[in-house]
Amino acid sequence: MTASRTKVLTLLMALGAVLAGCRAQDSAPARDRAAPAADEPLAEGGCSWIAANDPDLVNVAFPDEDAHYWLAELPFAPGVLRYRVEGIYPDARYFSYNAYDNALRPTDAIADYRIAPDTAGTNPYQTAGAPPGGGYTMFVLPQAVPEQRAPNTLYAGSTTLPGGNAGPNPRVSIIYRTYVPVGDAAGSVALPRIVAETASGDQTLVGLSPCTVFSPPANAVLNDTIREASFPAPAAAPFPFTTRAPKFRRFYGLPETARVLLSIALGQEVPPNQATAGDGGGFLSNRDNAYMNTMFSRDKASLYVVRAKAPTYLGDPRLAGAAPQLRYWSFCTNEFFSQRYVECLRDSKVALDAEGYFTFVVSDPDDRPANATPENGFNWLPWGGAYYDSVAIYRHMLPDAAFAEAVQNVPYGADAAEVMREYFPRTAYCDRATVEAAGTSPRAAFDACAGRAT
């Protein structure tokens, strides 16, 4: 037996351990692509994807309610193995692949409009009028992103070896995302199929099925219960990572987040440094999104409000032929320790006032102002009756080059309010009576809350 064949068989054993017990749980796809005319694999594997997100059971890492996520865990043998991804363009606002390291930071990403189709002109994210359902082929390689990228290629990144040298990652986590899909979570097409093959691509090793090992139940009993509940008692103890004047900050990565939280907890600013700079991401963040967040605590008020001018988005009826400022944006309420979302509203579901501003009111159902309705230009979201704190997250995706106020354009160390101007989300603690006294004017309600003594 040759050394090359030994490496292949050893790799197959490792793949078998990872994929043991895999079985399809997905229903038949609405569209299907013809089976590839590739060579016969040395082994048949299980499912391409080991898990999918769910409001109750797989609601972690601060996800977006209008996004759907599938996770693959792929081992590597550098120089021996690569992965081929056979996919179908879904009927969705957006889709992408991100690769992650062990700290849940993205090492690389490739979005829909950058993925060339198998047949020219069939990528609806590149060619206007092209329907979903066309096929594409991608590759995943065990290396850092090179200066000259190969087309349709996702790079697993590198890891630090003893002595400080960099080497290929021995495994990679990949998340496939769809946003605002039509028909079902996958956008009315089959999930992508992952195939392990030799590094040269001349031999298929393991062919995996386009399915998910663990598909959570469709109902969301736990999350609905949290949304509908009100906190059982008045809050007294302060939450350590909140202030009386919460301010949205751009998320740059884990070191900067730790610096900000420590500054708030200590009551004095911990100076930024080289370690906290940069935009390394974390919490399985998406390279095509930029995030802002801030936190609120029940000991300061039973309700909070957030207000800003709303960017336009793809499909926005306000566009009248103009280019959208963003592909997508959303606002979510979350909880710090569990990292769960309570509820999110995406761009097309957000009520705006006559000035084109959004106003979010966040409280328990028992404290919801009677006038906080979409008809009055308000958007009410539940705090989460099981939670003491509330983490508000605001996302911007793929901004147009002309949209200077996008979150993506806030440099490290800059004042986000100065960069984003009227698009910067301003906040205020408040109470039900103050909001209700403003009647049908979101601006008046926010101004009254902002001027309220705390």
DARAMO-V849315 format. One record per run of one state. SS is the DSSP state (H for helix, E for strand, - for the rest). FROM is the first residue (numbers start at 1). TO is the last residue. Records with the same first field share a line. If there is no record, write none. Layout:
# DARAMO-V849315
SS->FROM-TO / FROM-TO
This chain:
# DARAMO-V849315
-->1-2 / 20-42 / 53-53 / 55-57 / 59-66 / 76-80 / 89-91 / 101-105 / 115-116 / 118-134 / 142-152 / 156-157 / 161-165 / 169-170 / 182-192 / 199-203 / 215-220 / 229-248 / 251-252 / 267-280 / 282-288 / 298-302 / 310-312 / 314-325 / 327-327 / 335-340 / 350-356 / 364-364 / 368-373 / 377-378 / 383-388 / 398-406 / 410-415 / 424-425 / 431-431 / 438-441 / 451-454
H->3-19 / 112-114 / 221-228 / 254-266 / 347-349 / 365-367 / 374-376 / 407-409 / 416-423 / 432-437 / 442-450
E->43-52 / 54-54 / 58-58 / 67-75 / 81-88 / 92-100 / 106-111 / 117-117 / 135-141 / 153-155 / 158-160 / 166-168 / 171-181 / 193-198 / 204-214 / 249-250 / 253-253 / 281-281 / 289-297 / 303-309 / 313-313 / 326-326 / 328-334 / 341-346 / 357-363 / 379-382 / 389-397 / 426-430
